[in-house]
Amino acid sequence: MSNTLDMLLKADINKVKRPEKEVEITRLSEVVGEPVIFKMRALSPDEVDEIQEMAIDMKSGDIDVGKLRVHGVLYSVVEPDLKNKDLQKHFDSSSPKDLLKSMLLAGEIDHLWSTSQELSGYGDKAVRKVKN
């Protein structure tokens, strides 16, 4: 067996979890007078596939980047519960997607999308090249 294979077979799989991160939405924190924290979690490969499918225009085959970002954030946000009907009603929204767009500014959504991408392994720090 290879050294890498041996190491992976010895790994504690309970420690191999999707990364999470908390992000403060400073504008909302200023409005409510205390920190408004969004808890984000890395996307699974299956979730990425679903998000990409939702963002593809079936007629043209083009990807709608706006849909990609919004759905990516919806899948990645663990807290607050964007499916919560009371929260949706409070922000005069009828769905998690509407809530996100009612509650956050475009730049805030983009920041959460970037965080989701980083957590999901798309950042420069996810993989390191090995020098021979």
C-alpha positions as CSV (number, residue, x, y, z in Angstrom):
1,M,0.0,0.0,0.0
2,S,1.1,3.5,-0.7
3,N,2.0,5.9,2.1
4,T,-1.0,8.2,1.3
5,L,-3.4,5.2,1.2
6,D,-2.1,4.1,4.6
7,M,-2.6,7.5,6.1
8,L,-6.1,7.8,4.7
9,L,-7.0,4.4,6.1
10,K,-5.9,5.4,9.5
11,A,-7.7,8.8,9.4
12,D,-10.5,9.4,12.0
13,I,-13.4,9.8,9.6
14,N,-15.4,11.6,12.3
15,K,-12.9,14.4,12.0
16,V,-13.5,14.7,8.2
17,K,-16.3,17.2,8.2
18,R,-17.4,20.0,5.9
19,P,-15.8,23.2,7.2
20,E,-18.0,25.9,8.7
21,K,-17.5,29.6,9.3
22,E,-19.4,32.4,11.0
23,V,-19.8,35.7,9.1
24,E,-21.2,39.0,10.5
25,I,-23.5,41.1,8.4
26,T,-22.4,44.4,9.7
27,R,-25.2,46.5,8.2
28,L,-27.8,44.3,9.8
29,S,-25.8,44.3,13.1
30,E,-26.0,48.1,13.1
31,V,-29.7,48.0,12.5
32,V,-30.6,45.6,15.3
33,G,-27.9,46.8,17.7
34,E,-26.1,43.5,18.1
35,P,-24.1,41.1,15.9
36,V,-26.1,39.4,13.2
37,I,-24.1,36.3,12.4
38,F,-24.6,34.0,9.5
39,K,-23.2,30.4,9.9
40,M,-22.0,29.0,6.6
41,R,-21.0,25.5,5.7
42,A,-19.1,24.1,2.8
43,L,-21.1,22.7,-0.1
44,S,-21.0,19.0,-0.9
45,P,-20.3,17.9,-4.5
46,D,-23.9,16.9,-4.9
47,E,-25.1,20.3,-3.7
48,V,-22.8,22.0,-6.2
49,D,-24.3,19.8,-9.0
50,E,-27.8,20.8,-7.9
51,I,-27.0,24.5,-7.7
52,Q,-25.4,24.4,-11.2
53,E,-28.4,22.6,-12.6
54,M,-30.7,25.3,-11.2
55,A,-28.6,28.1,-12.7
56,I,-28.5,26.7,-16.2
57,D,-30.8,28.2,-18.8
58,M,-32.2,25.2,-20.6
59,K,-32.7,27.0,-23.9
60,S,-29.3,28.6,-24.3
61,G,-27.2,26.4,-22.0
62,D,-25.8,29.5,-20.3
63,I,-25.2,29.7,-16.6
64,D,-27.1,32.5,-14.8
65,V,-24.4,33.8,-12.4
66,G,-27.0,35.5,-10.2
67,K,-28.9,32.3,-9.7
68,L,-25.7,30.4,-9.1
69,R,-24.7,32.8,-6.3
70,V,-28.2,33.0,-4.7
71,H,-28.7,29.3,-4.7
72,G,-25.2,28.7,-3.5
73,V,-25.7,31.0,-0.6
74,L,-29.1,29.4,0.2
75,Y,-27.5,25.9,0.3
76,S,-24.5,27.1,2.3
77,V,-26.3,29.2,5.0
78,V,-26.9,27.0,8.1
79,E,-28.1,29.9,10.4
80,P,-30.3,31.8,10.3
81,D,-32.9,29.4,9.0
82,L,-33.9,31.0,5.8
83,K,-36.8,28.6,5.5
84,N,-38.4,30.0,8.7
85,K,-41.9,31.2,7.8
86,D,-41.9,33.8,10.6
87,L,-38.6,35.3,9.3
88,Q,-39.9,35.3,5.8
89,K,-43.2,37.0,6.8
90,H,-41.2,39.6,8.8
91,F,-39.3,40.6,5.7
92,D,-42.4,40.3,3.5
93,S,-41.0,37.4,1.6
94,S,-42.6,34.2,0.3
95,S,-39.6,32.0,-0.1
96,P,-36.0,31.6,1.2
97,K,-34.8,33.1,-2.1
98,D,-37.0,36.1,-1.7
99,L,-36.0,36.5,1.9
100,L,-32.3,36.5,1.0
101,K,-32.9,39.2,-1.6
102,S,-35.1,41.2,0.8
103,M,-32.7,41.0,3.7
104,L,-29.3,41.4,2.1
105,L,-27.7,43.8,-0.4
106,A,-26.1,42.4,-3.6
107,G,-22.6,42.9,-2.2
108,E,-23.5,41.0,1.0
109,I,-24.8,38.1,-1.1
110,D,-21.6,38.1,-3.1
111,H,-19.5,38.1,0.1
112,L,-21.5,35.1,1.4
113,W,-21.0,33.4,-2.0
114,S,-17.3,34.0,-1.8
115,T,-17.2,32.6,1.7
116,S,-19.2,29.5,0.6
117,Q,-16.7,29.0,-2.3
118,E,-13.7,29.3,0.0
119,L,-15.2,26.8,2.5
120,S,-16.0,24.4,-0.4
121,G,-12.4,24.1,-1.5
122,Y,-12.3,26.6,-4.3
123,G,-9.8,28.9,-2.7
124,D,-6.0,29.0,-3.3
125,K,-5.3,27.4,0.1
126,A,-7.4,24.2,-0.6
127,V,-4.7,22.3,-2.5
128,R,-0.9,22.7,-2.4
129,K,1.4,21.6,-5.2
130,V,4.2,19.3,-4.1
131,K,7.7,20.1,-5.3
132,N,9.7,17.1,-6.6
